[in-house]
Amino acid sequence: MSLTSRSVVTVDDLSNEEIAAVFSLADEFAQDVRAWNHVCRGIVIASLFYEPSTRTRLSFEAAVHRLGGDAVTSVDISASSLSKGETLADTARIIGSYVDLIVIRHPWEGAARVFADYAGVPVINAGDGGHEHPTQTLCDLYTLRKERGGIAGLKIAICGDLKHGRTVHSLAYALARFDAQILLYPAPGLGLPDYASSKMTTEYRGIFQPVNGEDLPGISRALGPDWVLDAIYVTPSKPNQPALFPGAQLNLNVVLSSWGQFSVDALYMTRLQKERLAPDDVGGKRYLVVDKDLMRGKEFKRTLVMHPLPRVDELSRELDTDPRSMYFRQAANGVPVRMALLALVAGRRGAGLALASPEPEAREAYCSNLGLRCNNDRCVTAHETSLASRFLVVGHDPVRLRCVFCEHEDAPALVGSAASRLARPASKAAVRRIKAENRVYFMSAEQAEQRQFRLHGAD
């Protein structure tokens, strides 16, 4: 299996081996980015950026031009047929008939998945709402690898708006897969979404442990009382870590003693995502600043300061000349990294590479127009009701459904049979009584009754 003609919608569309292949080619390109204008000659990409962008858009367009290809661009929804009511699926079909590859940024979570389903050409997700930003994560991992020589075992503190920050979601998944240890320092009320932490614990075998700041006295004292360590994520990278055993409780003292003198290898700061804040989000009232005073602490002597940019006030400009600051290097690394990804997906490099593609866990798929739809109001299915809701069943006791588009999870209250039109509480036993092709899930009794399903036990 190779990356040729593959879409990259989430970071999980790339195996660890494939990410390593991207980095190896990026190293080659980075030696002289001007020397490769023959690699993608004749390739045309569509650069669709329906949310503001500087680094991602221009680095993708610079990357394809450095490779000898061309880009056609659309950056304003109001100037496209989407403003006339055209569906994303139709837009994808049309644009896919014009170009060889599509790079898309869109405010709706799951929009890139729709494009990948309908375009007929490879699609690379350049950020879909607050969902994921996989190529930013490639830049982040590439920077860590170059500066630290590897990723396994690194201790990474992720700070700021973890709820809406798509870069954080992709990065957390990738760090877990590469056996890094993650400390979460969210602004108040802006912690990692439940669906993201659920995915990390169920699919990467690690453990999330709520943590009292007193458990890490050194870093807690350095960060101050407003920096509340919300949780620590430990991956099963060492034989003595209880994360290797499903259901085991994490002994934090064992883990911390195995780390020795506590410090962090990288502090990854993010801005407050004001454009995505809900009315009840309060994180912006106590948002914190990384500055020289903070970085003087001995805990941060070797700490890399990272940020996906743009920054606002959360990262002091006085750190720009500090040799530990990596954020401008992260941005610069975007060109060779995206050159490598484009060349591999376009099939102009990597011929003959036997890469192990991700092997998704076999899960029951659920799609029904009778039952629930994704309840995430930022999901693409909330905006384009013609799209059929699609879910993966990721848990059975209780039942949990994960939206294929935005990955938010729901726990339906009822499961019904399309054959008998009878609905009952969604227990594991009840689900097993109904053939998979007949199952219909509902969030409430009212929803089931609206679809003319009778409730089990009702008169």
C-alpha positions as CSV (number, residue, x, y, z in Angstrom):
1,M,0.0,0.0,0.0
2,S,1.3,3.5,-0.8
3,L,0.0,7.0,-0.2
4,T,-0.7,7.5,-3.9
5,S,-4.3,8.8,-4.5
6,R,-5.1,8.5,-0.7
7,S,-7.1,11.2,1.1
8,V,-5.8,12.6,4.4
9,V,-8.8,13.8,6.4
10,T,-7.7,13.0,9.9
11,V,-4.2,12.2,11.3
12,D,-5.4,8.6,11.7
13,D,-5.5,8.3,7.9
14,L,-1.7,8.0,8.1
15,S,0.1,5.1,9.8
16,N,3.1,5.8,11.9
17,E,5.2,4.3,9.1
18,E,3.6,6.6,6.5
19,I,4.3,9.6,8.7
20,A,7.9,8.5,8.9
21,A,8.0,8.3,5.1
22,V,6.7,11.9,4.8
23,F,9.4,13.1,7.2
24,S,12.1,11.3,5.4
25,L,11.1,12.9,2.1
26,A,10.7,16.3,3.8
27,D,14.3,16.0,5.0
28,E,15.3,15.5,1.4
29,F,13.3,18.4,0.1
30,A,14.4,20.7,2.9
31,Q,18.0,20.5,1.8
32,D,17.1,22.9,-1.0
33,V,13.4,23.5,-1.7
34,R,14.3,25.2,-5.0
35,A,15.7,22.0,-6.5
36,W,12.5,20.0,-7.0
37,N,10.5,21.9,-9.6
38,H,10.3,18.8,-11.8
39,V,8.6,16.4,-9.3
40,C,5.0,17.5,-9.7
41,R,5.1,19.1,-13.1
42,G,1.7,18.9,-14.7
43,I,-0.1,18.5,-11.3
44,V,-2.9,21.0,-10.5
45,I,-4.3,21.3,-7.0
46,A,-7.4,23.2,-5.9
47,S,-6.7,25.3,-2.9
48,L,-10.1,25.9,-1.2
49,F,-9.9,28.0,1.9
50,Y,-13.3,29.0,3.2
51,E,-11.9,30.2,6.5
52,P,-9.0,32.7,6.9
53,S,-5.5,31.3,6.6
54,T,-2.0,32.5,6.1
55,R,0.5,29.8,6.9
56,T,-1.5,26.7,5.8
57,R,-2.8,28.1,2.6
58,L,0.4,29.8,1.4
59,S,2.6,26.9,2.5
60,F,0.5,24.5,0.5
61,E,0.5,26.7,-2.6
62,A,4.3,27.4,-2.2
63,A,4.8,23.6,-1.8
64,V,3.0,22.7,-5.1
65,H,4.8,25.5,-7.0
66,R,8.2,24.4,-5.5
67,L,7.4,21.0,-7.0
68,G,6.6,22.4,-10.4
69,G,2.8,22.1,-10.1
70,D,0.1,24.7,-10.2
71,A,-2.8,25.8,-7.8
72,V,-6.2,27.2,-8.5
73,T,-7.7,29.0,-5.6
74,S,-11.1,29.7,-4.0
75,V,-11.1,31.6,-0.7
76,D,-14.6,33.2,-0.5
77,I,-17.7,31.1,-0.1
78,S,-19.8,34.2,-1.0
79,A,-18.1,34.2,-4.4
80,S,-18.7,30.4,-5.0
81,S,-21.8,28.4,-5.9
82,L,-22.0,27.3,-2.3
83,S,-23.6,30.7,-1.6
84,K,-26.3,29.8,-4.0
85,G,-27.2,26.6,-2.1
86,E,-25.0,24.1,-4.0
87,T,-24.2,21.2,-1.8
88,L,-20.7,20.3,-0.7
89,A,-21.1,16.9,-2.5
90,D,-21.9,18.6,-5.8
91,T,-19.1,21.2,-5.4
92,A,-16.6,18.3,-4.7
93,R,-17.7,16.4,-7.8
94,I,-17.3,19.5,-10.0
95,I,-13.9,20.6,-8.6
96,G,-12.6,17.1,-8.6
97,S,-13.2,17.0,-12.4
98,Y,-10.9,20.0,-12.8
99,V,-7.9,19.1,-10.7
100,D,-5.7,16.3,-9.5
101,L,-5.9,17.0,-5.8
102,I,-7.9,19.1,-3.4
103,V,-6.8,20.9,-0.3
104,I,-9.7,22.3,1.7
105,R,-10.4,24.3,4.8
106,H,-14.0,24.7,5.9
107,P,-15.8,25.9,9.0
108,W,-18.0,22.9,9.2
109,E,-16.7,19.9,11.0
110,G,-16.6,16.9,8.7
111,A,-16.7,19.0,5.5
112,A,-13.4,17.5,4.4
113,R,-14.8,14.0,4.8
114,V,-17.7,14.9,2.5
115,F,-15.2,16.2,-0.1
116,A,-13.2,13.0,0.2
117,D,-16.3,10.9,-0.4
118,Y,-17.4,12.7,-3.5
119,A,-14.5,14.4,-5.2
120,G,-13.1,11.4,-7.0
121,V,-9.5,12.8,-6.4
122,P,-7.4,12.8,-3.2
123,V,-8.5,15.4,-0.6
124,I,-6.2,16.8,2.1
125,N,-7.9,18.4,5.1
126,A,-6.4,21.8,5.9
127,G,-8.7,22.3,8.9
128,D,-12.4,21.5,9.3
129,G,-13.9,23.7,12.0
130,G,-12.8,22.6,15.5
131,H,-12.4,19.0,14.4
132,E,-8.9,18.3,13.0
133,H,-5.9,19.8,11.3
134,P,-3.7,16.8,10.3
135,T,-1.0,18.6,8.3
136,Q,-0.3,21.0,11.1
137,T,0.3,18.0,13.3
138,L,2.8,16.7,10.7
139,C,4.6,20.0,11.0
140,D,4.5,19.8,14.8
141,L,5.8,16.2,14.9
142,Y,8.5,17.0,12.3
143,T,9.7,19.9,14.4
144,L,9.8,17.7,17.6
145,R,11.6,15.0,15.8
146,K,14.3,17.4,14.4
147,E,14.8,19.1,17.7
148,R,14.6,16.1,20.0
149,G,15.6,13.2,17.8
150,G,12.4,11.4,18.3
151,I,8.9,11.5,20.0
152,A,8.5,8.4,22.1
153,G,8.8,9.2,25.8
154,L,8.7,13.0,25.4
155,K,6.6,14.9,27.9
156,I,4.4,17.5,26.2
157,A,2.3,20.1,28.0
158,I,-0.6,21.3,25.8
159,C,-2.1,24.5,27.0
160,G,-4.9,26.9,26.2
161,D,-8.2,26.3,24.3
162,L,-8.2,22.5,24.1
163,K,-12.0,22.4,23.4
164,H,-12.1,24.2,20.1
165,G,-8.4,23.9,18.9
166,R,-8.4,21.5,16.0
167,T,-4.6,21.5,16.0
168,V,-4.7,20.2,19.6
169,H,-7.0,17.3,18.7
170,S,-4.9,16.0,15.8
171,L,-1.7,16.5,17.8
172,A,-3.0,14.7,20.9
173,Y,-4.0,11.7,18.8
174,A,-0.6,11.6,17.1
175,L,1.4,12.0,20.3
176,A,-0.5,9.2,21.9
177,R,0.2,6.9,18.9
178,F,3.9,7.8,19.1
179,D,4.1,7.0,22.8
180,A,4.6,10.5,24.1
181,Q,3.2,11.5,27.6
182,I,0.7,14.4,27.5
183,L,-0.2,16.9,30.2
184,L,-3.3,19.0,29.6
185,Y,-3.5,22.6,30.9
186,P,-6.8,24.0,29.5
187,A,-8.1,27.4,30.1
188,P,-11.2,27.2,32.5
189,G,-14.0,25.4,30.8
190,L,-12.0,24.7,27.6
191,G,-10.7,21.2,28.3
192,L,-10.3,18.5,25.7
193,P,-13.7,17.3,24.4
194,D,-15.0,14.0,25.8
195,Y,-15.0,12.3,22.4
196,A,-11.3,13.1,22.0
197,S,-10.3,11.7,25.3
198,S,-12.5,8.7,24.8
199,K,-10.9,8.0,21.4
200,M,-7.4,8.2,22.9
201,T,-8.1,5.8,25.7
202,T,-10.1,3.3,23.7
203,E,-8.0,3.3,20.5
204,Y,-4.4,4.0,21.7
205,R,-4.6,2.0,25.0
206,G,-3.4,4.8,27.2
207,I,-5.0,6.1,30.4
208,F,-6.3,9.5,31.2
209,Q,-5.8,10.4,34.8
210,P,-7.3,13.5,36.5
211,V,-4.5,15.1,38.4
212,N,-4.3,17.4,41.3
213,G,-1.7,20.1,40.7
214,E,0.0,19.3,44.0
215,D,1.0,16.0,42.4
216,L,3.5,17.9,40.3
217,P,4.8,20.5,42.7
218,G,7.7,21.8,40.6
219,I,5.8,22.6,37.5
220,S,2.7,23.7,39.3
221,R,4.7,26.2,41.4
222,A,6.3,27.5,38.2
223,L,3.1,27.9,36.3
224,G,1.2,29.5,39.1
225,P,-2.3,29.0,40.6
226,D,-4.2,29.8,37.4
227,W,-2.6,27.0,35.5
228,V,-4.6,24.0,36.6
229,L,-3.3,20.6,35.4
230,D,-6.5,19.0,34.3
231,A,-5.3,15.5,33.3
232,I,-2.3,13.5,32.4
233,Y,-2.3,11.0,29.5
234,V,0.1,8.1,29.8
235,T,0.8,5.9,26.9
236,P,1.8,2.2,27.3
237,S,5.4,2.8,26.1
238,K,7.1,1.1,29.1
239,P,6.6,-2.4,30.3
240,N,5.9,-1.3,33.9
241,Q,3.2,1.1,33.1
242,P,-0.3,-0.1,34.1
243,A,-1.7,1.4,30.9
244,L,-0.7,-1.9,29.3
245,F,-3.5,-3.6,31.2
246,P,-7.0,-2.7,30.2
247,G,-9.1,-1.4,33.1
248,A,-6.1,-0.8,35.4
249,Q,-6.0,2.3,37.5
250,L,-3.0,4.5,36.9
251,N,-0.6,4.9,39.9
252,L,0.5,8.4,39.3
253,N,3.3,8.2,41.8
254,V,4.8,5.2,39.9
255,V,4.7,7.1,36.7
256,L,6.2,10.3,38.1
257,S,9.0,8.5,39.9
258,S,9.9,6.8,36.6
259,W,10.1,10.2,35.0
260,G,12.7,11.4,37.5
261,Q,13.2,15.1,37.9
262,F,10.1,16.5,36.4
263,S,10.3,18.8,33.4
264,V,8.6,19.1,30.1
265,D,10.2,18.6,26.7
266,A,7.8,21.0,24.9
267,L,5.1,23.5,25.9
268,Y,2.5,23.7,23.1
269,M,0.5,26.9,23.6
270,T,-2.7,27.7,21.6
271,R,-4.8,30.8,21.2
272,L,-8.3,31.3,22.4
273,Q,-10.5,30.3,19.4
274,K,-12.9,33.3,19.8
275,E,-14.7,32.5,16.5
276,R,-15.8,29.1,17.9
277,L,-16.7,30.1,21.5
278,A,-20.2,29.1,22.7
279,P,-22.1,31.6,24.9
280,D,-21.3,29.6,28.0
281,D,-17.6,29.3,27.4
282,V,-15.7,31.3,30.0
283,G,-12.1,30.4,29.2
284,G,-11.3,33.8,27.7
285,K,-11.7,35.5,31.1
286,R,-8.6,33.9,32.6
287,Y,-6.4,33.1,29.6
288,L,-2.8,32.8,30.3
289,V,0.5,34.1,28.9
290,V,3.7,32.3,28.2
291,D,6.5,34.9,28.7
292,K,10.1,35.2,29.9
293,D,9.2,35.1,33.5
294,L,7.6,31.8,33.2
295,M,10.4,30.3,31.0
296,R,13.0,31.2,33.6
297,G,11.9,28.3,35.8
298,K,14.3,25.4,36.0
299,E,11.5,23.1,34.9
300,F,11.6,24.8,31.5
301,K,15.4,24.9,31.0
302,R,15.2,22.6,28.0
303,T,11.6,23.1,27.1
304,L,10.7,23.9,23.5
305,V,8.0,26.6,23.1
306,M,5.6,25.7,20.3
307,H,2.5,27.3,18.9
308,P,0.6,26.6,15.7
309,L,0.1,30.3,15.2
310,P,-1.4,32.8,14.8
311,R,-0.9,34.1,18.3
312,V,-2.8,36.9,20.0
313,D,-1.8,37.7,23.6
314,E,-1.1,34.3,24.9
315,L,2.5,34.1,23.7
316,S,4.8,37.0,24.5
317,R,6.9,38.5,21.7
318,E,9.8,38.8,24.0
319,L,10.3,35.1,23.5
320,D,10.8,35.4,19.8
321,T,14.6,35.4,20.1
322,D,14.8,32.7,22.7
323,P,16.5,29.7,21.3
324,R,13.9,27.5,22.8
325,S,11.1,29.1,20.7
326,M,10.1,26.8,17.8
327,Y,7.0,28.4,16.4
328,F,8.6,30.2,13.5
329,R,10.5,27.0,12.7
330,Q,7.2,25.1,12.8
331,A,5.7,27.4,10.2
332,A,8.8,27.2,8.0
333,N,8.8,23.4,8.2
334,G,5.3,23.6,6.6
335,V,6.8,23.9,3.1
336,P,9.0,20.8,3.0
337,V,6.5,18.7,5.0
338,R,3.6,19.7,2.7
339,M,5.9,19.2,-0.4
340,A,6.5,15.7,0.8
341,L,2.8,14.9,1.4
342,L,1.8,16.3,-1.9
343,A,4.5,14.4,-3.8
344,L,3.5,11.1,-2.1
345,V,-0.3,11.5,-2.5
346,A,0.2,12.6,-6.2
347,G,2.2,9.5,-6.8
348,R,5.4,11.4,-7.8
349,R,7.5,10.0,-5.0
350,G,7.4,6.8,-3.0
351,A,6.9,4.4,-5.9
352,G,7.7,0.9,-4.7
353,L,7.5,1.8,-1.0
354,A,5.7,-0.9,0.9
355,L,4.0,1.2,3.5
356,A,1.7,-0.2,6.1
357,S,-1.5,1.8,5.9
358,P,-3.7,2.2,8.9
359,E,-5.8,-0.9,9.7
360,P,-9.1,0.5,11.1
361,E,-10.7,-1.6,13.8
362,A,-13.7,-3.4,12.4
363,R,-16.7,-1.7,13.8
364,E,-20.4,-1.9,13.1
365,A,-21.6,1.1,10.9
366,Y,-24.9,2.6,11.5
367,C,-26.9,4.7,9.0
368,S,-30.6,5.3,9.2
369,N,-32.8,8.2,8.2
370,L,-35.3,7.1,10.9
371,G,-33.3,7.6,14.0
372,L,-30.9,10.1,15.5
373,R,-28.7,12.6,13.7
374,C,-25.4,14.0,15.1
375,N,-26.2,16.5,17.8
376,N,-23.1,18.6,17.2
377,D,-24.4,21.8,15.7
378,R,-21.0,22.4,14.0
379,C,-21.2,19.1,12.2
380,V,-21.6,19.2,8.4
381,T,-24.8,17.1,8.7
382,A,-26.4,19.9,10.8
383,H,-25.9,22.3,7.8
384,E,-26.6,20.0,4.9
385,T,-29.6,17.9,6.0
386,S,-29.6,16.0,2.7
387,L,-26.5,14.2,4.0
388,A,-27.4,10.9,5.6
389,S,-26.0,10.7,9.2
390,R,-23.4,8.0,9.5
391,F,-22.0,6.5,12.7
392,L,-19.6,3.9,14.0
393,V,-20.7,1.9,17.0
394,V,-17.7,2.3,19.4
395,G,-19.2,1.0,22.6
396,H,-21.9,-1.4,23.6
397,D,-22.3,-1.1,27.4
398,P,-23.5,1.6,27.2
399,V,-24.0,2.0,23.5
400,R,-21.9,4.8,22.0
401,L,-22.1,6.1,18.5
402,R,-19.4,8.2,16.8
403,C,-20.3,10.4,13.9
404,V,-18.2,9.5,10.9
405,F,-18.0,13.2,9.9
406,C,-17.1,15.1,13.0
407,E,-16.3,12.2,15.4
408,H,-18.6,13.5,18.2
409,E,-20.1,10.7,20.2
410,D,-23.6,10.2,21.4
411,A,-25.1,7.7,23.9
412,P,-28.6,6.9,22.5
413,A,-31.3,6.2,25.0
414,L,-33.3,3.8,22.9
415,V,-32.8,1.2,20.3
416,G,-35.7,0.1,18.0
417,S,-36.4,-2.4,15.4
418,A,-37.4,-1.1,12.0
419,A,-39.3,-4.4,11.5
420,S,-41.4,-4.4,14.6
421,R,-41.5,-0.6,15.2
422,L,-40.8,-1.3,18.8
423,A,-38.2,0.7,20.8
424,R,-36.6,-0.2,24.2
425,P,-33.8,1.1,26.4
426,A,-30.5,0.8,24.6
427,S,-28.8,-1.9,26.7
428,K,-26.3,-4.3,25.4
429,A,-28.8,-7.1,25.6
430,A,-31.5,-5.2,23.8
431,V,-29.2,-4.3,21.0
432,R,-28.3,-7.9,20.5
433,R,-31.9,-8.9,20.1
434,I,-32.2,-6.8,17.0
435,K,-30.6,-7.6,13.7
436,A,-28.0,-5.0,12.8
437,E,-29.7,-4.0,9.5
438,N,-32.9,-3.3,11.5
439,R,-31.5,-1.3,14.3
440,V,-32.7,2.3,14.8
441,Y,-31.2,4.5,17.6
442,F,-33.0,7.3,19.3
443,M,-31.9,10.0,21.8
444,S,-35.3,10.2,23.5
445,A,-38.8,8.6,23.7
446,E,-40.2,11.7,22.0
447,Q,-37.9,11.2,19.0
448,A,-39.0,7.5,18.8
449,E,-42.7,8.4,19.0
450,Q,-42.3,11.0,16.3
451,R,-41.1,8.2,14.0
452,Q,-44.1,6.1,15.0
453,F,-42.2,3.7,17.1
454,R,-44.0,2.2,20.2
455,L,-42.1,2.1,23.5
456,H,-41.5,-1.3,25.0
457,G,-43.9,-1.9,27.8
458,A,-46.2,1.0,26.9
459,D,-49.9,0.4,26.6
